[in-house]
């Protein structure tokens, strides 16, 4: 072979060293780059003419190679593309251009050189002359035959590649098709790269293929032998099983000594007291003396396997990070600031005292406000395993404590089953719907929970099936409930109750915009550019199509809009759907709920009251009509007993101040009063409508109109004092939605204004009232007007 090469000018280029990879001229290849010096060399090449020298190192494990660790020949490559992955690795797409000999590699960096470089000379290739052309053609044909054998032994070989190799007549392209597309060891590829003579290079490739064919033949033979052994082993297994069944029929079991030894080793490794360890060892010894196929042996073996599967020694290492925990809670849930603050306090305590126990939370609130998802977020923020135990409909004590193992089909209770599934002795277990448990002749499951949720007793919780004490003190229990009334007092005493109120209109809007819309768009395969749901549409859906405490129905409505949009886009009617308040009825139908009725005019005998319902606050107008009569008082509108008593107090107070407001003092003898709360089919009860009734009575009897832009709430006494009420946050939101400008509240409710939404505080004026004098002075118009009657509509079941 002629090795005399034409003298070429030495070039200095950035040097990139690769591990286990060889690039050929004309070959385009991806490779990853992580070592910082070579990343800088790559950047230098990109900043210059996009050329670098790629050379492989002899040992891929060397982290800081010197020139002796490099092969003497590499390739000048043109960098086509550079991408940086999230884990910091550089992914490079390069195309080989020319072979070069590495004369000197500069790998030691200093102030005068910030990246590796190399002096390299272009290496010319020796093409065969006319005399060797026949030899080259013959070698090419041999390579085709060898590659076909290679492809037959390698079933994953693409058919297109085999066809392109067989049909190729140019030996150089034949070489490229094979070397570029099959998996060869990098030393073999380097030898092919370093060979100058094309004929010799083809012969080397033929020899490599022959060696690979021998290896594949050997692999196939080994696989066939292995399969034969497997078939023989399977046959032997069936024979042994038959022998085992025959031995069982004859009452001759196998020697259980090895099984006993295995159980004893596992029992010794458990952190048990002496009595519990002795009990389990006795059970294992009993098993060793029983026939393998007996029912009692099956029961004992199942019992031991269940006990040993519990996470006695397995803990989840948790390191509390308050900022990370707060970020998880804020990302997963909007609002609920008091709940998040309490959870962060627990995290802070866990950070100071990781082994702290005794914190058992119970989230109480209406459906759909996120009680269950908060439990999952707490587990994520703490880095603990999460398991949910649904208690809805549980009425058997054995569901909690398990069954005695002597019963057929016995199993552990739900608590121990959750511990096994968690695989950790300090998970977060969510006791969902703890208020939905009931009891019958089989026991009271809520009583069984008393020990589970008592931090002083659950250190040695005994499940009926397990029978040995298990430490539950490291478990973080979180319970959820819709109401506290069904929960027995002893069980409630063991939990710290955190109330989650219903979402206000603004909170629902933010949840929908920041979470629900994105979730539903992704769920229905839509992009934000294909389906647009503006803010006014979200408000319209909240006000006109949903009436709930949580956001589940709101999410369903948004999902309906996404489905409508998907249908239009797929059918080709349009490429983008934009909803508006005007065309919302076309997609969701007519509005299911109408806005709260409100008297916008100053009217005699009609007052805008405020009421709380399970789905938020509502406006509750109160009407009073005065008629000639004998002093009878009529109540309509499905008023409850407490509300009727408030009306009687209002009548008595009106009699006491009749002279002050120009009311005939004998009105109760010659006038009939009719008190009505519109929408009579909706039951109403509660004491907070007292100020509303008193104001309506005095207005109707005195002829002084009530301001239409004022709403009020509060309980009254016989002497005219205004007592505090609950649900101010929801009631104030209802007033804001209805366009009310002034809301009269009890003076003692002033601290509750901190919980009122900021947007409500900015647009509504709150007037604190200690007595009814303040209420009447604010609500009544000074001059007298004609008595008129206005009918109002109240859309919700409410509690005043």
KAPEQUI-V877625 format. One record per residue. RES is the residue in one small letter. PSI is psi in degrees with one decimal (999 if undefined). OMEGA is omega as a letter, one per 40 degrees, with the letter a starting at -180 (none if undefined). BURIAL is b if it has 9 or more other C-alpha atoms within 8 Angstrom, else e. Layout:
{{RES | PSI | OMEGA | BURIAL} {RES | PSI | OMEGA | BURIAL}}
//
This chain:
{{x | 134.2 | a | e} {x | 116.7 | a | e} {x | 7.7 | i | e} {x | 116.4 | a | e} {x | 149.8 | i | e} {x | 137.5 | a | e} {x | 127.2 | a | e} {x | 149.5 | i | e} {x | 136.3 | i | e} {x | 133.5 | i | e} {x | 143.2 | i | e} {x | 118.0 | a | e} {x | 157.5 | i | b} {x | 139.4 | a | b} {x | 126.8 | i | b} {x | 121.1 | a | b} {x | 129.5 | a | b} {x | 156.8 | i | b} {x | 120.4 | i | b} {x | 20.6 | a | b} {x | 137.7 | i | e} {x | 129.9 | i | b} {x | 138.3 | i | b} {x | 155.7 | i | b} {x | 135.7 | a | b} {x | -3.4 | a | e} {x | 134.6 | i | b} {x | 128.3 | a | b} {x | 145.5 | i | e} {x | 142.4 | i | e} {x | 157.1 | a | e} {x | 146.5 | a | e} {x | 125.6 | a | b} {x | -24.3 | a | b} {x | 129.2 | a | e} {x | -43.0 | a | e} {x | -40.9 | a | b} {x | -24.4 | i | b} {x | -40.2 | i | b} {x | -37.5 | i | b} {x | -41.0 | i | b} {x | -42.4 | a | b} {x | -37.0 | i | e} {x | -42.0 | i | b} {x | -39.6 | i | b} {x | -37.6 | a | b} {x | -25.1 | a | e} {x | -99.7 | a | e} {x | 19.6 | i | e} {x | 18.3 | i | b} {x | 138.0 | i | b} {x | 163.3 | i | b} {x | 123.9 | i | b} {x | 125.3 | i | b} {x | 144.8 | a | b} {x | 148.3 | i | b} {x | 151.8 | a | b} {x | -41.4 | a | b} {x | 113.7 | a | e} {x | -17.0 | a | e} {x | -13.0 | a | e} {x | 123.5 | a | e} {x | -38.4 | a | e} {x | 84.0 | a | e} {x | 151.2 | i | b} {x | -178.2 | a | e} {x | -31.8 | a | b} {x | -18.1 | i | e} {x | -3.8 | a | b} {x | 152.1 | i | b} {x | 156.3 | a | b} {x | -9.3 | a | e} {x | 137.0 | i | b} {x | -159.7 | a | b} {x | 135.9 | i | b} {x | 124.9 | a | b} {x | 148.1 | i | b} {x | 125.2 | a | b} {x | 119.5 | a | b} {x | -38.1 | a | b} {x | 144.8 | i | e} {x | 125.6 | i | b} {x | 143.7 | i | e} {x | 120.9 | a | e} {x | 162.2 | a | e} {x | -26.1 | a | e} {x | 11.8 | i | e} {x | 2.1 | a | e} {x | 138.9 | i | b} {x | 126.0 | i | b} {x | 123.2 | a | b} {x | 138.0 | i | b} {x | 116.6 | a | b} {x | 151.9 | i | b} {x | 125.0 | i | b} {x | 138.8 | a | b} {x | -56.7 | a | b} {x | 140.9 | i | b} {x | 142.9 | i | b} {x | 153.0 | i | b} {x | 130.5 | a | b} {x | 105.8 | i | b} {x | -51.6 | a | b} {x | 132.0 | i | e} {x | 125.8 | a | b} {x | 99.7 | a | b} {x | -15.1 | i | b} {x | 120.1 | a | e} {x | 150.5 | i | b} {x | -162.2 | a | e} {x | -31.5 | a | e} {x | -10.0 | i | e} {x | 116.6 | a | e} {x | -5.5 | i | b} {x | 154.4 | a | b} {x | 142.2 | i | b} {x | 167.7 | a | b} {x | 139.2 | i | b} {x | 123.1 | a | b} {x | 151.2 | i | b} {x | 138.1 | a | b} {x | 136.0 | a | b} {x | 118.4 | a | b} {x | 152.4 | i | e} {x | 145.3 | a | e} {x | 112.5 | i | e} {x | 145.0 | a | e} {x | 143.0 | i | b} {x | -174.8 | a | e} {x | -32.9 | a | e} {x | -33.3 | a | e} {x | 1.8 | a | b} {x | -41.5 | i | b} {x | -41.0 | i | e} {x | -40.8 | a | e} {x | -41.2 | i | b} {x | -40.8 | a | b} {x | -42.7 | i | e} {x | -38.8 | i | b} {x | -42.2 | i | b} {x | -40.6 | i | e} {x | -38.8 | i | b} {x | -40.9 | i | b} {x | -45.3 | i | b} {x | -44.2 | a | e} {x | -38.4 | a | b} {x | -35.5 | i | b} {x | -40.3 | i | b} {x | -41.9 | i | b} {x | -43.1 | a | b} {x | -35.3 | i | b} {x | -34.7 | i | e} {x | -13.5 | a | b} {x | 92.6 | a | e} {x | -20.8 | a | e} {x | 4.3 | a | e} {x | 126.8 | i | e} {x | 137.1 | i | e} {x | -33.6 | a | e} {x | -37.9 | i | e} {x | -43.0 | i | b} {x | -43.3 | a | b} {x | -40.9 | a | e} {x | -33.6 | i | b} {x | -44.5 | a | b} {x | -35.8 | a | e} {x | -2.7 | a | e} {x | 133.6 | a | b} {x | -19.1 | i | e} {x | 120.5 | a | e} {x | -33.0 | i | b} {x | -45.2 | i | e} {x | -33.1 | i | e} {x | -44.3 | i | b} {x | -46.3 | a | b} {x | -44.0 | a | b} {x | -40.5 | a | b} {x | -52.3 | a | b} {x | -36.7 | a | b} {x | -18.7 | a | e} {x | -5.8 | i | e} {x | 156.1 | a | e} {x | 108.4 | i | e} {x | 153.0 | i | e} {x | 144.9 | a | e} {x | -29.4 | i | b} {x | -37.1 | i | e} {x | -40.2 | i | b} {x | -36.7 | i | b} {x | -38.5 | i | b} {x | -41.9 | i | e} {x | -37.8 | a | b} {x | -37.2 | a | b} {x | -14.0 | a | e} {x | 126.0 | a | b} {x | -36.9 | a | b} {x | 126.0 | a | b} {x | -40.2 | i | b} {x | -44.8 | i | b} {x | -36.2 | i | b} {x | -41.9 | i | b} {x | -38.1 | i | b} {x | -39.8 | i | b} {x | -40.8 | i | b} {x | -40.2 | i | b} {x | -40.7 | a | b} {x | -39.1 | i | e} {x | -43.3 | i | b} {x | -39.7 | i | b} {x | -42.3 | i | b} {x | -42.1 | i | e} {x | -37.5 | i | b} {x | -40.6 | i | b} {x | -41.6 | a | e} {x | -42.6 | a | e} {x | -37.8 | i | b} {x | -43.6 | a | b} {x | -41.0 | i | e} {x | -44.1 | a | e} {x | -40.1 | i | b} {x | -42.5 | i | e} {x | -39.4 | i | e} {x | -41.7 | i | e} {x | -41.7 | i | e} {x | -40.4 | i | e} {x | -42.9 | i | e} {x | -38.6 | i | e} {x | -40.6 | i | e} {x | -39.5 | i | e} {x | -43.5 | i | e} {x | -40.8 | i | e} {x | -40.4 | i | e} {x | -38.2 | i | e} {x | -41.0 | i | e} {x | -41.7 | i | e} {x | -35.3 | i | e} {x | -45.8 | i | e} {x | -41.0 | i | e} {x | -42.7 | i | e} {x | -39.2 | i | e} {x | -39.6 | i | e} {x | -41.0 | i | e} {x | -38.4 | i | e} {x | -43.8 | i | b} {x | -39.5 | i | e} {x | -41.3 | i | e} {x | -36.6 | i | b} {x | -41.2 | i | b} {x | -33.5 | i | e} {x | -4.1 | a | e} {x | 21.8 | a | e} {x | 90.3 | a | e} {x | 168.4 | i | b} {x | 163.4 | i | e} {x | 116.7 | a | e} {x | 18.4 | a | e} {x | -41.8 | a | e} {x | -38.2 | i | e} {x | -42.2 | i | e} {x | -43.8 | a | b} {x | -40.2 | i | e} {x | -44.6 | i | e} {x | -41.1 | a | b} {x | -39.1 | i | b} {x | -42.1 | i | e} {x | -38.5 | i | b} {x | -39.8 | a | b} {x | -26.5 | a | e} {x | -7.0 | a | e} {x | 145.8 | i | e} {x | 72.9 | a | e} {x | 156.6 | i | e} {x | 168.5 | a | e} {x | -39.2 | a | e} {x | -42.8 | a | e} {x | -41.7 | i | b} {x | -40.6 | i | b} {x | -38.2 | i | e} {x | -45.5 | a | e} {x | -37.9 | i | b} {x | -36.3 | i | b} {x | -38.4 | i | e} {x | -40.3 | i | b} {x | -39.3 | i | b} {x | -39.2 | i | b} {x | -40.6 | i | e} {x | -37.9 | a | b} {x | -21.8 | a | b} {x | -5.4 | a | e} {x | 150.8 | i | b} {x | 140.8 | a | b} {x | -33.2 | a | b} {x | 5.6 | a | e} {x | 155.7 | a | e} {x | -39.1 | a | e} {x | -38.2 | i | e} {x | -39.4 | i | b} {x | -42.9 | a | b} {x | -46.7 | a | b} {x | -42.4 | a | b} {x | -42.0 | i | b} {x | -38.9 | i | e} {x | -48.7 | a | b} {x | -41.2 | i | b} {x | -38.7 | i | e} {x | -44.3 | a | b} {x | -43.9 | a | e} {x | -19.5 | i | b} {x | -12.4 | i | e} {x | 147.6 | a | b} {x | 69.7 | a | b} {x | -42.7 | a | b} {x | 3.9 | a | e} {x | 122.2 | i | e} {x | 150.6 | i | e} {x | 121.4 | i | b} {x | 118.8 | a | e} {x | 133.1 | i | e} {x | 111.1 | a | e} {x | 129.6 | i | b} {x | 108.0 | a | e} {x | -40.5 | a | b} {x | -42.5 | i | e} {x | -42.0 | i | e} {x | -43.1 | i | b} {x | -38.1 | i | b} {x | -39.4 | i | e} {x | -44.6 | a | b} {x | -42.4 | a | b} {x | -36.8 | a | e} {x | -36.1 | a | e} {x | -25.3 | a | e} {x | 139.5 | i | b} {x | 142.1 | i | b} {x | -145.5 | i | e} {x | 45.4 | a | e} {x | -40.5 | i | e} {x | -39.3 | i | e} {x | -46.5 | i | b} {x | -39.3 | a | b} {x | -41.7 | i | e} {x | -38.6 | i | e} {x | -41.5 | i | b} {x | -31.8 | i | b} {x | -40.4 | i | e} {x | -42.6 | i | b} {x | -39.7 | a | b} {x | -42.1 | i | b} {x | -41.5 | i | b} {x | -32.7 | i | b} {x | -40.4 | i | b} {x | -34.9 | a | e} {x | 86.9 | a | e} {x | -27.5 | a | e} {x | 15.4 | a | e} {x | 140.8 | i | e} {x | 175.0 | i | e} {x | 2.1 | a | e} {x | 99.8 | a | b} {x | 114.9 | a | b} {x | 150.1 | i | b} {x | 111.1 | i | b} {x | 122.7 | a | b} {x | 130.2 | i | b} {x | 170.7 | a | b} {x | 165.2 | a | b} {x | 144.9 | i | e} {x | 7.7 | a | b} {x | -0.8 | i | b} {x | 26.7 | a | b} {x | -47.7 | a | b} {x | -41.2 | a | b} {x | -27.0 | i | e} {x | -40.4 | i | b} {x | -41.6 | i | b} {x | -37.3 | i | b} {x | -36.0 | i | b} {x | -44.6 | i | b} {x | -40.3 | i | b} {x | -42.3 | a | b} {x | -33.0 | i | b} {x | -13.1 | a | b} {x | 27.9 | a | b} {x | 160.2 | i | b} {x | 148.5 | a | b} {x | 129.5 | i | b} {x | 138.2 | a | b} {x | 130.5 | i | b} {x | 111.7 | a | b} {x | 121.2 | a | e} {x | 2.2 | i | b} {x | 123.6 | i | b} {x | -2.1 | i | e} {x | 127.2 | a | b} {x | 11.3 | a | b} {x | 127.0 | i | b} {x | -30.9 | a | b} {x | -21.0 | i | b} {x | -28.8 | a | b} {x | -47.1 | a | b} {x | -8.7 | a | b} {x | 174.6 | i | b} {x | 154.3 | i | b} {x | 137.8 | a | b} {x | -11.2 | i | b} {x | -16.5 | a | e} {x | 150.4 | i | e} {x | 131.7 | a | e} {x | 18.8 | a | e} {x | 150.0 | a | b} {x | 161.2 | i | b} {x | 165.0 | i | b} {x | 175.0 | a | b} {x | -31.0 | a | b} {x | -49.7 | a | b} {x | -32.3 | i | b} {x | -39.5 | i | b} {x | -36.6 | i | b} {x | -41.6 | i | b} {x | -43.3 | a | b} {x | -34.9 | a | e} {x | -33.5 | a | b} {x | 20.9 | a | b} {x | 146.8 | a | b} {x | 6.4 | i | b} {x | 51.5 | i | b} {x | 179.1 | i | b} {x | 120.7 | i | b} {x | 120.6 | i | b} {x | 116.7 | i | b} {x | 93.3 | a | b} {x | 139.0 | i | b} {x | 53.9 | a | b} {x | -17.2 | i | b} {x | -5.2 | a | b} {x | 6.0 | i | b} {x | 151.2 | i | b} {x | 178.4 | i | b} {x | 155.1 | i | b} {x | -158.4 | a | e} {x | -14.6 | a | e} {x | 2.6 | i | e} {x | 174.6 | a | b} {x | 109.1 | a | b} {x | -27.0 | i | b} {x | -32.1 | i | b} {x | -33.7 | i | b} {x | -25.6 | i | b} {x | -14.6 | a | b} {x | -44.0 | i | b} {x | -36.4 | a | b} {x | -40.5 | a | b} {x | 10.7 | i | b} {x | 112.6 | a | b} {x | -18.5 | i | b} {x | -21.2 | a | e} {x | -27.8 | a | b} {x | 4.9 | i | b} {x | -21.4 | i | b} {x | 59.1 | a | b} {x | 130.6 | a | b} {x | 111.9 | i | b} {x | 142.0 | a | b} {x | -31.9 | a | b} {x | -43.8 | a | b} {x | -42.8 | i | b} {x | -10.0 | i | e} {x | 146.1 | a | e} {x | 138.9 | i | b} {x | 136.6 | a | b} {x | 113.2 | i | b} {x | 6.6 | a | b} {x | -21.9 | a | b} {x | -4.6 | i | b} {x | 137.3 | i | b} {x | 109.1 | a | b} {x | 133.6 | i | b} {x | 124.0 | a | b} {x | 153.6 | i | b} {x | 148.9 | i | b} {x | 153.0 | i | b} {x | -25.8 | a | b} {x | 147.4 | i | b} {x | -16.9 | a | b} {x | -44.4 | a | e} {x | -11.2 | a | e} {x | 126.0 | i | b} {x | 146.4 | a | e} {x | -43.5 | i | e} {x | -37.0 | i | e} {x | -39.7 | i | b} {x | -32.1 | a | b} {x | -22.0 | a | e} {x | -5.0 | a | b} {x | 148.3 | i | b} {x | 116.1 | a | b} {x | 128.2 | i | e} {x | 116.9 | a | b} {x | 134.6 | i | e} {x | 111.1 | a | b} {x | 168.6 | i | e} {x | 153.6 | a | b} {x | 140.4 | i | b} {x | 172.8 | a | b} {x | -43.0 | a | b} {x | -39.6 | i | e} {x | -41.6 | i | b} {x | -40.2 | i | b} {x | -46.8 | a | b} {x | -39.7 | i | b} {x | -42.8 | a | b} {x | -45.2 | a | b} {x | -38.6 | a | b} {x | -20.1 | a | e} {x | -56.5 | a | e} {x | -41.5 | a | b} {x | -45.5 | i | b} {x | -42.6 | a | b} {x | -44.3 | a | e} {x | -35.4 | i | b} {x | -45.4 | i | b} {x | -37.9 | a | b} {x | -29.3 | a | e} {x | 12.1 | i | b} {x | 27.3 | a | e} {x | 153.5 | i | b} {x | 160.5 | a | e} {x | -25.7 | i | e} {x | -18.1 | a | e} {x | -30.4 | a | b} {x | 117.7 | a | b} {x | 124.6 | i | b} {x | 97.3 | a | b} {x | 169.5 | a | b} {x | -40.0 | a | e} {x | -27.7 | i | e} {x | -40.2 | i | b} {x | -44.5 | i | b} {x | -41.4 | a | b} {x | -39.0 | i | b} {x | -41.7 | i | b} {x | -44.5 | a | b} {x | -38.3 | a | b} {x | -17.4 | a | b} {x | -6.7 | i | b} {x | 149.6 | i | b} {x | 87.4 | a | e} {x | 163.7 | i | b} {x | -38.7 | a | b} {x | -147.0 | a | b} {x | 15.4 | a | b} {x | -46.2 | i | e} {x | -35.8 | i | b} {x | -41.6 | i | b} {x | -38.0 | i | b} {x | -40.3 | i | e} {x | -40.6 | i | b} {x | -37.9 | i | b} {x | -37.1 | i | b} {x | -44.0 | i | b} {x | -40.3 | i | b} {x | -39.0 | i | b} {x | -40.7 | i | b} {x | -43.0 | i | b} {x | -41.5 | a | b} {x | -39.8 | i | b} {x | -43.3 | a | e} {x | -40.2 | a | b} {x | -44.4 | a | b} {x | -35.8 | a | e} {x | -9.2 | i | e} {x | 8.6 | i | e} {x | -33.5 | i | e} {x | 167.0 | i | e} {x | -14.3 | a | e} {x | 135.6 | i | b} {x | 125.0 | i | b} {x | 119.2 | i | e} {x | 152.7 | i | b} {x | 166.1 | i | b} {x | -26.1 | a | e} {x | -39.6 | a | e} {x | 10.3 | a | e} {x | -34.8 | i | b} {x | -26.4 | i | b} {x | -27.1 | a | e} {x | -35.6 | a | e} {x | -1.1 | a | b} {x | -170.6 | a | e} {x | 156.6 | a | e} {x | 135.6 | i | b} {x | -28.0 | a | e} {x | 138.3 | i | b} {x | 155.8 | i | e} {x | 153.9 | i | e} {x | 131.5 | a | b} {x | 140.7 | a | b} {x | 139.0 | i | b} {x | 109.3 | a | b} {x | -12.3 | a | e} {x | 155.7 | i | e} {x | 115.6 | a | b} {x | 144.1 | i | b} {x | 131.4 | i | b} {x | 6.1 | i | b} {x | 123.0 | a | b} {x | 140.1 | i | b} {x | 106.0 | i | b} {x | 169.2 | i | b} {x | 140.0 | a | b} {x | 156.3 | i | b} {x | 136.0 | i | b} {x | 171.6 | a | b} {x | -14.5 | a | b} {x | 16.4 | i | b} {x | -176.8 | i | b} {x | 154.7 | i | b} {x | 160.8 | i | b} {x | 129.7 | a | b} {x | 90.8 | i | b} {x | 148.2 | i | b} {x | 129.7 | a | b} {x | 143.1 | i | b} {x | 130.9 | i | b} {x | 132.5 | a | b} {x | 130.6 | a | b} {x | 152.5 | i | e} {x | 140.8 | a | e} {x | -147.0 | a | b} {x | 20.6 | i | b} {x | 15.8 | i | b} {x | 148.1 | i | b} {x | 123.7 | a | e} {x | 135.3 | i | e} {x | 126.6 | i | b} {x | 163.9 | a | b} {x | 22.2 | i | b} {x | 47.8 | a | b} {x | 137.6 | i | b} {x | 176.3 | a | b} {x | -42.8 | a | e} {x | -38.7 | a | b} {x | -37.1 | i | b} {x | -38.2 | i | b} {x | -37.7 | i | e} {x | -38.2 | i | b} {x | -39.6 | i | b} {x | -40.0 | i | e} {x | -40.7 | a | b} {x | -39.9 | i | b} {x | -43.8 | i | b} {x | -42.5 | i | b} {x | -40.0 | i | b} {x | -40.3 | i | b} {x | -35.3 | a | b} {x | -23.1 | a | e} {x | 18.7 | a | e} {x | -45.0 | a | b} {x | -37.1 | a | b} {x | -31.5 | a | e} {x | 18.4 | i | e} {x | 30.2 | a | e} {x | 134.4 | i | b} {x | 130.4 | a | e} {x | -17.4 | i | e} {x | 24.7 | a | e} {x | -27.7 | a | b} {x | -3.5 | i | b} {x | -25.0 | a | e} {x | 14.8 | i | b} {x | 139.3 | i | b} {x | 139.9 | i | b} {x | 137.8 | i | b} {x | 114.0 | i | b} {x | 126.7 | a | b} {x | 136.0 | i | b} {x | 112.6 | a | b} {x | 163.7 | a | b} {x | 71.9 | a | b} {x | -16.4 | a | b} {x | -12.9 | a | e} {x | 119.1 | i | b} {x | 141.2 | a | b} {x | 140.0 | i | b} {x | 160.8 | i | b} {x | 157.7 | a | b} {x | -9.8 | a | b} {x | 3.3 | i | b} {x | 9.4 | a | b} {x | -48.5 | a | b} {x | -33.5 | i | b} {x | -44.5 | a | b} {x | -44.1 | a | b} {x | -43.1 | i | b} {x | -42.6 | i | b} {x | -39.9 | i | b} {x | -49.7 | a | b} {x | -37.4 | i | b} {x | -45.3 | a | b} {x | -37.8 | a | b} {x | -31.9 | a | e} {x | -16.8 | a | b} {x | 6.8 | i | b} {x | 131.3 | a | b} {x | 157.1 | i | b} {x | 136.4 | a | b} {x | 133.7 | a | b} {x | -12.9 | a | b} {x | 17.0 | a | b} {x | 137.1 | i | b} {x | 160.0 | a | b} {x | 161.2 | i | b} {x | 147.2 | i | b} {x | 150.4 | i | b} {x | 147.8 | a | b} {x | 160.2 | i | b} {x | 174.2 | i | b} {x | -26.3 | a | b} {x | 8.2 | i | e} {x | 12.0 | i | b} {x | 146.6 | i | b} {x | 119.5 | a | b} {x | 155.4 | a | b} {x | 161.1 | a | b} {x | 174.5 | i | b} {x | 170.9 | i | e} {x | 27.5 | a | e} {x | -36.1 | a | b} {x | -46.1 | a | b} {x | -39.0 | a | b} {x | -41.3 | a | b} {x | -34.8 | i | b} {x | -38.1 | i | b} {x | -40.3 | i | b} {x | -42.0 | i | b} {x | -42.6 | i | b} {x | -36.5 | a | e} {x | 0.0 | i | b} {x | 16.6 | i | e} {x | 136.6 | a | b} {x | -26.8 | a | b} {x | 132.9 | i | b} {x | 125.3 | i | b} {x | 125.3 | a | b} {x | 157.9 | i | b} {x | 144.9 | a | b} {x | -33.1 | a | b} {x | -9.6 | i | e} {x | 5.0 | i | b} {x | -42.0 | i | b} {x | -24.7 | a | e} {x | -11.0 | a | b} {x | -19.7 | i | b} {x | -27.1 | a | e} {x | -9.9 | a | e} {x | 141.4 | a | b} {x | 145.1 | a | b} {x | -41.2 | a | e} {x | -31.9 | i | e} {x | -44.2 | i | b} {x | -30.6 | a | b} {x | -28.4 | a | e} {x | -10.0 | a | e} {x | 136.5 | i | b} {x | 122.8 | a | b} {x | 126.2 | i | e} {x | 111.9 | i | e} {x | 137.0 | a | b} {x | 128.4 | i | b} {x | -31.2 | i | b} {x | 170.2 | i | b} {x | -19.4 | i | b} {x | -43.0 | i | e} {x | -40.9 | a | b} {x | -48.9 | a | b} {x | -36.5 | i | b} {x | -34.9 | a | e} {x | -39.2 | a | e} {x | -31.3 | a | b} {x | 140.3 | i | b} {x | 135.3 | a | b} {x | -45.8 | a | e} {x | 160.0 | i | e} {x | 149.4 | i | b} {x | 168.7 | i | e} {x | 142.7 | i | e} {x | 124.9 | i | b} {x | 160.0 | a | e} {x | 131.0 | i | b} {x | 132.6 | i | e} {x | 130.8 | a | e} {x | 157.2 | a | b} {x | 129.0 | i | b} {x | 117.1 | a | b} {x | -8.4 | a | b} {x | 152.2 | i | e} {x | 131.3 | a | e} {x | 163.3 | i | b} {x | 112.5 | a | b} {x | 999 | none | b}}
//
